[in-house]
Amino acid sequence: MLLGLFAVTAVATTVVLAEVIGTVFFAITVAYVIYPVRQWLVDHGRGRRVAAAVATLAAFLAGLAAVVPIGAALYVRRREFLSFVRDLPPELTVSVFGFEYVVSVTENVAQVQSVMTSLAVDTAAAAPVLALKATLFVFLVYGLLLRPHDIRVAVLELVPVTYRDVTLDFHERVRSTLNAIYVLQAATAFATFLIAYVVFAALGYDSALVLAVLAGVLQFVPVIGPSVVVLGLAAYHLVLGDTGAAIIVTALGLVLIGFLPDAIVRPRLASMTADMPVSLYFIGFIGGVLTVGVVGFIAGPLVVALFVEAAQQLTEEVDTKPVTDD
């Protein structure tokens, strides 16, 4: 009876709070990742309220640091972008392996303008809702960090003693996966941004900052990564007939921007991450984004990681059972 009541109230809660489920999920994952900061402050003599507040502020500022540079860079370079769009010819002819393709620039620009206008209107209309969700995010992260041990005890009390070690294994898998998504990817993205800015500025691009920000953001997209920016610039130079510039930006970009951050940052932070193949991470990322939207870039890889952990637990359990002729 109690189990049935729990299931009914869980479904009712999910339905009523559907609009903020994504915010709650993000807050829980951020609290997971930021917990070591809170614990470090407590270990160095800070009270739990101060430690939770400082850790929450750090998480909030980190989120702003990931979003503000993109908007600021686009705002600063808005006139150059508009000037570039106005100077584009009505059509572009692209030659590939002896075949010529005519691309209608006017139609594509009109579609992009329509999408951007609609996005701007929707964002302005959703501003009050976004503010409420940001407030909820801050309060929830603070609440989770204020008494994390009480939450741990409450969760473990729901699990039979025999399976608490399994629960803790899942906890470690979640922690390592979230560190891989947040900490490792963020560190790699920041390194990509710095290297990309130096490379693009050295090559003489006026929008080096915007291009570097895009390269850093795309570092969160597995497999594809910042190489899209490099190849896009190369294609732009090929369209203009500047083959030499296309070769230079491709060679330097793929090595210094596409490869170097992964070679420098990832090995040093590899011990913090989950042991999950890149292919599975890519499936989780793409599948999560396509299925549940923005929250999927966290939820997708996390679900795949939990599936891998469940498979490993099942394999270990089966291996401990002797096989008989019966």
N, C-alpha and C positions, 0 to 999 in steps of 0.2 A: 504493500500500500504506500509506504513512504517512497519507495523507488518510483512508483507510478506518479506520485505527486511531484517528485523532483523532475521527472521527465516532462510533465505538463508545464510546470513553471519555467523550465528551461526553454521550451518551445515558445511560450508566451513572451518571455523576456526577449528572445531573439527577434520575434515579430515586432514587438513594441519599440525596441531599440535598434531596428535595422539600419536607420540612418547614421548611427554613430558606431556601428560595429567595427568599421574600418579604423576609426580613430582610436577605439579601445584596443584593437589589435596592435596598432602601431605603438601605442603607449606601453603596452606590455612588453613588446619586443625591445623597445628603447630602454625600459627599466632593466631588462635582462642584461643589456650590453653595458649600461652606465653603472650598474651595481658595484663593480670594483672601485670606481671613483668614490662612491659613497662609503664603502668599507675602508678605503685608504684614509679618508678623512676621519672616520671614527677611530681607527687605530692610532691616529696621531692626535688624539685628545679632543676632537670636535664632538659636540653633542649630536644626537641622531637627527634632531630637527634641522640644525645648521647643515649637517652633512647632506641630508636629503634635499634641502633647498639649493645648496651649491651644485650638487649633481644634476638636479632638475634644470637649473639655470644653464649649466654647461650643455645639456642636451638641447635646450631651446636655442641657444646661440649657435650650436653646431648645425641645427636645422636651418636657421637663418643664413648661416655662412654658405650653405649649399644652394639656397634659392636666390638670395639677394644679388650675388655677382652676375647671375644669368640675366635678370631683369635690368640691372644697372648697365651691363655691357651692351645689351640690345638698345637701351634707351640712349646711351651716349652715341652709339653709331647709327641711330635711326635715319639721320639725314643722308649719310653715305649710302645706306641701304636703299633708301627711296631714290636717290640719284642714280644708283646702279640699275635699279628696275626701270626707271624712265629712259635710260640710255640703251636698253636692250632693243635689238631689232625685232620687227614683228615676227620673223621666222628665223630659225637657225638650221643650217644644213650640216649634218654630222656624217662623216665618211668613215665606214668601218669595213675593212677587208674588201674594198672595192664597191661596196654598196652605200648608197646615199640615203639618209633618212632626214625628212623635213619635220622639225618640231615647231609647233605653233606656240610661240612665246606669249602672244597676247591672250589666248584662251587660258593657258596655265596660270598666268599672272592674275587674271580675273578670278579664277577659282581660288587661288591662294588668298587674295584680298577678301573674298566672301567668307572664307573659313576664318581668317584672322578677325574680321569684324564681328562675326558671330561669337567667336571665342571671347573677345573683349567685352561684349555685351553680357554674355553669360557670367563671366568672372565678376563684373561689376554688380550684377544682380545677386550673386552668391556671396558677396563680401560679408554681410552680417552673419550668414551661416558659417562661413570660414572662421570668422572671429570667435564664434561660440565654440566651434570644434577645437580651435587652438587653445582656448581657455580650458576646455574639458581635458585636452591632452596634457597641459601643464599640471592641473590638479591631480589627474590620475597618476602621472609619473611620480609626483611628489608623494602621493598616498602609498603607492607601491614601495617606494624607497624608504618610507618612514618606518614601516614595520615589516620588513621582508621575511624575517624569521617566523613571525606569526602566520604568514601566508604559507610558508613551507610546511610548518607543523600541521596546519589545517588541511592541506592537500594530502600529506602523507597519512593522516588519520583516516582518510577515506579509502586507503589502499590496504589490503590485508598484509600482515607482516611478512609473509612469504614472498610477496612480489614487490616489496619496497626497493630492493636492489635493482629490479627492472625499471622501476619508476625513476630512480636516480640516474640510471644509464640513459634513459630518454631525456632527462634534464640536461645531462652533459652533452648529448647530441644537439639539443636545441641551443644551448649556450655556444658551442663551437660553430654551429651553422650561422647563428646570428652574428657572431664575431667575424666570420668569413664574409658575410654580406655587408655589414656596417663598417667594421673597423678596417679590415684588409682592403675592401673595395674603396673606402674613403681615402685611405692612405695612398693607394695606387692612383686614384683619380687626382689627388692633390699633386703627386709627383708628375703625373701626366700633364696637368695644367702648367706647372712651372717649366718643364722641358719644352712643351709645345709653344709657350709664349716666347721663350728664347729662340727657338727655331724659326717661328713665323716672323718674329721681329727681325732676325738676322737675314731672312729672305726678302725683307722689305714690304711685307703685307701691312697695309694701313689698319686693317681690322684684326691685328694680331691678338688683342685681348679677347675679342668675341670668339675667334677661332680656337683659342686656347681653352676658353670656358666650355665650348662645345665638345672639344676633345676630352676634357676632364669628365664631363657629364656622361659621354658615351662610354667611358671606361666601365660604367655600371652595366652595360649591355654585354653579356658574355659572347665570346667568339668574334663578334663583329667589332666592337670597341671603337677606339678613335681612328682606326684605319679608314673609316667612312669619310671623315673630314679630309684626310690626306688624298684619298682617291677622288673625292669630289673636286678638290682643287686641281688635281692633275687633269681631270676631265674638262674642267673650265679652261685650263691653258690649251688643251688640245683643240677645243672648239675655236679658240682665238688663233690657232695656228702656231702657238709658241711651244714647240715640241721640247726644246731644251729645258724650259722652266718646268714642264710636266715631268721630265725625267728626274730633275734635281729634287723637286718637292716629293716625288714618290720614293726616291732612294733614301733621302734624309728622313722623311716623315715616317716611313714604315720601320726604319731601324731605330731612330732616336725616340719617336713618339709612340709607335705601336709596340715595340719590343723592349726597349730599355727600362721603362718603369716596372714592367712585369719581372724583368731579370734582376732588378735591384731591390724592390720592395717586397715582393711576394716571398722569396726565400727566407727573408728575415722575420716574417710574420707567419710563416707556414705552420708553426707549432700551435697557433691559436685557432686554426681552422679545422673544419670537419673533414674527415677522409672521404670525400665524395668526388667521383670523376667529373671532369668538366662537362662531358656530354649530358650527364644527369642534371647538373646544375643548369645547363642551357635549356633542357626540356622543362624543368621546373619554372625557370624564369619566363620563357615564352608562353608556356601553357597557363601559368598563373596570371600574367598580364592580359592575355586574350580572354580568359574565363571570368575573372573577378575584377579586372581593371587595375588601377595603379597599385592597390594593396597587394596585387598578385606578384610584384617583383620581390616581395618578402615572403608572402604566403606560399608561392609556388615552390621555390627551392626548399623551404622549411618542411612542407608536406612530403616532398621527395626524400629529404633527409630522414624524416620520421619513418617513412616506408622502408628505407634501407636499414635503419636501426631495428625495426620490427622483424625484417627478414633475417638479420643477423641473430637476433634473440631466438627466433624460431629455429634457425639452423643449429645453434648451440644446444637448445632444448632437445631437438631430435637426436643430435649426436650423442647425448648422454643416455638415451634410451637404447638398451640392447635390442638388436633385431633377432627375433625368434622365428622358428618354422611355422608357428601358429598363425 
